[in-house]
Amino acid sequence: MPTPPCPCGRSEPYEKCCGRFHAGTAAAPTAEALMRSRYCAFVRGDAGYLLRTWHPRTRPARLDLDPGMRWTGLEILDTADGSAFHATGTVTFRASYRGGSLHERSRFERVDGAWVYVDGEFLD
């Protein structure tokens, strides 16, 4: 039986895609990869990963995820900067959930070499 693709939308299985970031065996190499891994963490209910990858300047003290939320897909609409050669980047995306979607432009920065989420602007 084939392994299902990662919830982030890539064709690789979770363990080879976002799972390695969640487990701490690899770091997201780009802002988009971090965005995808954070979406996947929302799908899986991994609040610890979300907090670890949130900029210390904007990170909440805790994160309460709704266990009834059912995320159904991620669409990356645009990226600006956010590669290995940048210190900042933005990712515009639409994350769908049962009953609607979230359209956001997220800002990312590097802290000690690692990409972290800073904040986002809702677009709809």
Secondary structure, DSSP 8 states (H G I E B T S, - for coil): ----B-TTS-SSBGGGTHHHHHHTSS--SSHHHHHHHHHHHHHHT-HHHHHHTB-TTT--S-----TT--EEEEEEEEEEE-STT-SEEEEEEEEEETTEEEEEEEEEEEETTEEEEEEEEE--
